[in-house]
Amino acid sequence: MPSSYHPREPAHRARALASRQYRRVDPAARESAPDPGGESGGEFDGEFDEGLDGEFDGGSGGESDEGPGTPVPRTGPVAELTRRLADRTPPGIRAARVRVGPRAAAGALLVAVLVAAGLGFAAWRTWPPAPAAAGEALPGRAEPPAPTAPAASSAPSGEPPVVVHVTGRVTAPGLVTLPAGSRVGDALTAAGGALPGADLDAVNLARVLVDGEQVLVPVPGQHPVAVPAAPGAGSRGGPLDLNAATPEELDGLPGVGEVLAGRIVAWREENGPFRDVEDLGDVPGIGPKVLDGLRDLVTA
């Protein structure tokens, strides 16, 4: 018949605690301690053994509460301090402790190194390049050529050069070829320059050259007679020589028609060559207004 006696919970916990403290006592001290129940192991021994074997061990027949084959903890001050610290550690922290083996640690370190290398390579690829120093050309980029200043007497591209005959008091008289749009001063420079004693005041050095004309550098007292270029020889004409111009050429001057052109030729035949442009004022029909319009277009 089963027993109806059930020990209370506090007594059960007390026996379990006593059993744990009994195991922690040094075996030598436990053997030398007096037996409170006598040599026969009285009532206390029976109850203690019963609690040790039945209540604490769960009826395992004398096996320890840590399972078969588990080594008994060491004794001494260090072991006691370790047990106290372990008892005071919260259960959540004790359950969270994880032991990492050497292989796992090496694998984690290798992964960290690979991640760091990948991040460094990505940062290097996306880093903006350093600006090039002054005067240093960037690779793969051609530098544009430096702009050159156009020559003072250069003409628009596509126009043919002009050939003129330079004669008189110059170093190397003869034919010179110059770009279109060149002036009388350029022709004198190409001929080696004027010789000492040349009357440069009688020559308009700023006049634009016409292809096929003659440039005479006179001596003082000599009046140069410019031979105009053939009609159509050049697209840009210079001053028209009053002493060599035909009636048709004079008719093309502003303010001079066919009648005035005939009077200019008649005056030249009667009085000789024009010595100055101002002599046009002696031609009948040419007043001060017409003369002012012809000063820069004709020469004598």
C-alpha positions as CSV (number, residue, x, y, z in Angstrom):
1,M,0.0,0.0,0.0
2,P,1.6,3.3,-1.0
3,S,2.4,5.7,1.7
4,S,0.4,8.9,2.0
5,Y,3.3,10.8,3.6
6,H,4.6,13.6,1.4
7,P,7.4,15.8,2.8
8,R,6.9,19.5,2.5
9,E,8.9,21.5,-0.1
10,P,11.1,23.4,2.4
11,A,12.3,20.1,3.8
12,H,13.1,18.8,0.4
13,R,15.2,21.9,-0.5
14,A,17.0,21.7,2.8
15,R,18.0,18.1,2.2
16,A,19.3,18.9,-1.3
17,L,21.3,21.9,0.0
18,A,22.8,19.8,2.8
19,S,23.7,17.1,0.3
20,R,25.6,19.7,-1.8
21,Q,27.4,21.1,1.2
22,Y,28.3,17.6,2.3
23,R,30.0,16.9,-1.0
24,R,32.1,20.1,-0.8
25,V,33.6,19.0,2.6
26,D,37.1,17.6,2.3
27,P,36.9,13.7,2.6
28,A,39.7,13.7,5.3
29,A,37.8,16.3,7.4
30,R,34.6,14.4,6.9
31,E,36.2,11.1,8.2
32,S,37.8,12.8,11.3
33,A,34.6,14.7,12.2
34,P,32.6,13.1,15.2
35,D,29.6,11.1,14.3
36,P,26.6,12.8,15.8
37,G,24.5,9.8,15.5
38,G,26.9,7.3,17.0
39,E,28.8,4.4,15.4
40,S,25.7,2.8,14.1
41,G,24.9,5.8,11.9
42,G,21.7,6.8,13.7
43,E,18.7,8.6,12.5
44,F,20.6,11.5,10.9
45,D,22.7,9.2,8.7
46,G,19.7,7.5,7.5
47,E,17.8,10.6,6.6
48,F,20.9,12.2,5.0
49,D,21.6,9.1,2.9
50,E,18.0,9.0,2.0
51,G,18.0,12.6,0.9
52,L,21.3,12.1,-0.9
53,D,20.2,9.0,-2.8
54,G,16.5,9.7,-3.2
55,E,15.8,13.4,-3.2
56,F,18.9,15.0,-4.5
57,D,20.1,12.3,-6.9
58,G,16.6,11.6,-8.2
59,G,16.9,7.9,-7.1
60,S,19.9,7.2,-9.2
61,G,21.4,4.8,-6.7
62,G,24.3,6.8,-5.4
63,E,25.4,8.7,-8.6
64,S,26.4,12.3,-8.4
65,D,24.0,15.1,-9.5
66,E,26.4,16.0,-12.3
67,G,26.1,12.8,-14.1
68,P,28.2,9.7,-14.3
69,G,31.9,10.2,-15.1
70,T,31.9,13.9,-14.1
71,P,35.0,14.8,-12.1
72,V,34.5,16.1,-8.6
73,P,35.5,19.8,-8.4
74,R,38.8,20.6,-6.7
75,T,38.9,22.0,-3.2
76,G,40.9,24.9,-1.8
77,P,40.7,28.7,-1.7
78,V,41.0,29.2,-5.4
79,A,38.3,26.6,-6.2
80,E,36.0,28.0,-3.5
81,L,36.4,31.5,-4.9
82,T,35.7,30.2,-8.4
83,R,32.5,28.5,-7.2
84,R,31.3,31.6,-5.4
85,L,31.8,33.7,-8.5
86,A,30.0,31.2,-10.6
87,D,27.1,31.1,-8.2
88,R,26.8,34.9,-8.3
89,T,26.9,35.1,-12.1
90,P,23.3,35.6,-13.5
91,P,22.0,32.5,-15.3
92,G,21.5,34.5,-18.6
93,I,25.2,35.4,-18.8
94,R,26.3,31.9,-17.9
95,A,24.1,30.5,-20.7
96,A,25.5,33.1,-23.2
97,R,29.1,32.1,-22.8
98,V,30.5,30.6,-26.0
99,R,33.9,29.0,-26.4
100,V,35.6,29.8,-29.7
101,G,38.1,27.3,-31.0
102,P,41.4,28.1,-32.8
103,R,40.0,27.2,-36.2
104,A,36.9,29.3,-35.7
105,A,39.1,32.3,-34.6
106,A,41.4,31.9,-37.6
107,G,38.4,31.8,-39.9
108,A,36.9,34.9,-38.4
109,L,40.2,36.7,-38.7
110,L,40.5,35.7,-42.4
111,V,37.0,37.0,-43.1
112,A,37.8,40.3,-41.4
113,V,41.0,40.7,-43.5
114,L,39.2,40.0,-46.7
115,V,36.4,42.4,-45.9
116,A,38.9,45.2,-45.1
117,A,40.8,44.5,-48.3
118,G,37.7,44.7,-50.4
119,L,36.6,48.0,-48.8
120,G,40.1,49.5,-49.3
121,F,40.1,48.5,-53.0
122,A,36.6,50.0,-53.5
123,A,37.7,53.2,-51.9
124,W,40.8,53.4,-54.1
125,R,38.8,52.9,-57.3
126,T,36.3,55.6,-56.4
127,W,38.8,58.1,-55.0
128,P,39.0,61.3,-57.3
129,P,42.3,61.7,-59.1
130,A,44.7,64.3,-58.0
131,P,44.7,67.5,-60.2
132,A,47.5,67.7,-62.7
133,A,50.2,70.1,-61.9
134,A,50.6,73.3,-64.0
135,G,52.2,72.6,-67.4
136,E,51.6,68.8,-67.1
137,A,49.4,67.3,-69.7
138,L,46.8,64.7,-68.7
139,P,47.2,61.2,-70.2
140,G,45.1,60.6,-73.2
141,R,44.2,64.3,-73.7
142,A,46.0,66.3,-76.4
143,E,46.8,69.9,-75.6
144,P,45.4,72.4,-78.1
145,P,48.1,74.4,-79.9
146,A,48.9,77.8,-78.6
147,P,47.2,80.6,-80.7
148,T,49.6,82.6,-82.8
149,A,49.2,86.3,-83.4
150,P,48.5,87.1,-87.0
151,A,51.0,89.0,-89.0
152,A,50.4,92.7,-89.3
153,S,50.4,92.7,-93.1
154,S,48.9,89.3,-93.6
155,A,45.9,89.1,-95.9
156,P,42.8,86.9,-95.8
157,S,43.5,83.3,-96.9
158,G,42.7,82.6,-100.5
159,E,44.1,85.9,-102.0
160,P,47.1,85.6,-104.4
161,P,50.3,87.4,-103.5
162,V,51.3,90.6,-105.2
163,V,54.4,91.2,-107.3
164,V,55.7,94.8,-107.5
165,H,58.8,96.5,-109.0
166,V,60.8,98.4,-106.5
167,T,63.3,100.9,-108.1
168,G,65.2,104.1,-107.2
169,R,67.3,104.6,-104.1
170,V,67.0,101.1,-102.6
171,T,69.6,98.5,-101.7
172,A,68.3,95.8,-104.0
173,P,66.0,97.1,-106.6
174,G,64.0,94.6,-108.6
175,L,60.9,92.5,-108.3
176,V,59.6,91.5,-104.9
177,T,56.7,89.1,-104.0
178,L,54.6,90.0,-101.0
179,P,51.4,88.8,-99.5
180,A,48.2,90.5,-100.7
181,G,47.4,93.5,-98.6
182,S,51.1,94.5,-98.1
183,R,52.1,98.2,-98.1
184,V,54.8,100.3,-99.8
185,G,56.8,100.1,-96.6
186,D,56.9,96.3,-96.8
187,A,58.1,96.5,-100.4
188,L,61.0,98.8,-99.4
189,T,61.9,96.4,-96.6
190,A,61.9,93.4,-99.0
191,A,64.2,95.4,-101.3
192,G,66.8,95.9,-98.6
193,G,65.7,99.3,-97.4
194,A,66.2,102.8,-98.7
195,L,69.8,104.1,-99.4
196,P,71.1,107.3,-97.8
197,G,69.9,110.3,-99.6
198,A,66.5,108.9,-100.5
199,D,63.5,111.2,-100.2
200,L,61.1,109.0,-98.3
201,D,58.8,112.0,-97.7
202,A,57.8,111.8,-101.4
203,V,56.7,108.2,-101.0
204,N,53.5,107.2,-99.2
205,L,54.8,104.2,-97.2
206,A,51.3,103.3,-95.9
207,R,49.7,102.9,-99.3
208,V,48.4,99.4,-100.1
209,L,50.3,97.7,-103.0
210,V,48.6,96.6,-106.2
211,D,49.9,93.7,-108.1
212,G,52.1,94.7,-111.1
213,E,52.8,98.3,-110.0
214,Q,56.2,100.1,-109.8
215,V,57.4,101.7,-106.6
216,L,60.0,104.5,-107.1
217,V,62.1,105.8,-104.2
218,P,63.3,109.2,-105.5
219,V,66.0,111.6,-104.5
220,P,65.2,115.1,-103.2
221,G,63.8,117.2,-106.1
222,Q,62.8,114.2,-108.2
223,H,59.1,113.7,-108.6
224,P,58.2,110.0,-108.8
225,V,56.0,108.9,-111.5
226,A,54.0,105.9,-110.5
227,V,53.1,103.5,-113.2
228,P,49.6,102.1,-112.3
229,A,48.9,98.4,-112.7
230,A,47.0,97.0,-115.6
231,P,43.3,97.1,-115.3
232,G,42.0,94.0,-113.5
233,A,45.5,93.1,-112.3
234,G,44.5,93.4,-108.7
235,S,41.2,93.6,-106.8
236,R,42.5,96.3,-104.5
237,G,43.7,99.6,-106.2
238,G,46.0,102.3,-104.8
239,P,45.9,106.0,-105.5
240,L,45.5,106.8,-109.2
241,D,48.4,108.7,-110.9
242,L,47.0,111.9,-112.4
243,N,49.8,112.1,-115.0
244,A,49.2,108.5,-116.3
245,A,45.5,107.9,-115.8
246,T,43.3,107.5,-118.8
247,P,39.9,109.3,-119.2
248,E,38.2,106.0,-118.4
249,E,40.1,105.6,-115.1
250,L,39.5,109.2,-114.2
251,D,35.8,108.8,-114.9
252,G,35.6,106.1,-112.2
253,L,36.6,108.5,-109.5
254,P,33.9,109.8,-107.1
255,G,32.6,113.2,-108.2
256,V,34.4,113.0,-111.6
257,G,32.3,112.2,-114.6
258,E,33.1,111.9,-118.2
259,V,33.2,115.7,-118.7
260,L,35.6,116.3,-115.8
261,A,37.8,113.4,-116.8
262,G,38.2,115.0,-120.3
263,R,39.0,118.4,-118.7
264,I,41.7,116.8,-116.5
265,V,43.3,115.2,-119.5
266,A,43.1,118.4,-121.5
267,W,44.7,120.4,-118.7
268,R,47.5,117.9,-118.4
269,E,48.2,118.1,-122.1
270,E,48.2,121.9,-122.1
271,N,50.1,122.6,-118.8
272,G,52.2,119.5,-118.5
273,P,52.2,116.9,-115.7
274,F,50.5,117.6,-112.4
275,R,53.1,118.5,-109.8
276,D,50.7,118.1,-106.8
277,V,47.2,117.0,-106.2
278,E,46.3,120.6,-105.4
279,D,46.8,121.4,-109.0
280,L,43.4,119.8,-109.6
281,G,41.9,122.9,-108.3
282,D,43.0,124.7,-111.5
283,V,40.9,122.4,-113.6
284,P,37.6,124.0,-114.6
285,G,34.7,122.4,-112.8
286,I,36.6,121.0,-109.8
287,G,35.8,122.9,-106.7
288,P,37.0,122.5,-103.1
289,K,34.4,119.8,-102.2
290,V,35.4,117.6,-105.2
291,L,39.1,118.2,-104.5
292,D,38.7,117.1,-100.8
293,G,37.1,113.8,-102.0
294,L,40.0,113.1,-104.4
295,R,43.0,113.9,-102.1
296,D,43.4,110.3,-100.9
297,L,42.5,108.7,-104.2
298,V,45.0,110.2,-106.6
299,T,48.6,111.1,-106.6
300,A,50.8,113.3,-108.8
